[in-house]
């Protein structure tokens, strides 16, 4: 899979940013999103993801796939999103992590440099970005996941 090296690079960089900034060694990798930088790369990555996985969600910004378990430095990955071109996302991609205590994390880190709260209806996430960095890290509440995913497989 040609996506594998890119996924592993994104995870490695997200893990390094998370560990350097907040620690949270028990945070669980929920998913990875690759940001397409042009239409051709989107089409190619989306086709490759479709060839190895199945679509579990089709969002306006791109499809979400269940992929065969992929061992990464942050744990086993099952969920991959290929994001359509978005000029506000010049980075390689992002990782979303699940925390044991989101409320405490929010209290401890929100308001510090590099952290931003994003509210979306009945969900929210804390975004961690480093100026000049090439990945984003998210901590979501409720966690970004597809709970019935493995049951339906």
Phi, psi and omega in degrees: 000122179286339176290332186306310180300323179290317177301312182296324177295316179297313180298315180301315181290322177294317179298317179297317179295314179300310184295321180291325188266317187232345185077251181055061183297339181268001178298138184255131177294121180265317181194168176233141176237128176260131180266115176291138181259354174198169184297320181297315180294324177299310182301315181294314180293321179296318178296319179294317178299320179295330182284340181248344184224186177236145180289128175248348176199142179237099185261163177302333181266356178145170183272150176248133184240144163271125181244161175304145182310129179239120179285124180234168177298343181253007180121185183281130179256133177240338188241129180227133174246138172252112185269134177297162178309129179215111185297345177276000181233076180280354182287174177291319182168196180216164172235146175245132180243146175261133181252150177291325182224083181300319183299315178295316179302313180301314179298318184286326191245333183295133183101346176277157178303145178082357180247139182216136177272132175240119181256136180221087178059246182265019178222160175211163177214154174253125181262136175242119178225140177256131180305128181081359181283166181242019172217163173236150177236137180236146173234113189251152177219114356292164182303144174284111180201170176238085190300331181271357185308304185287332177293323183283342184293000000 
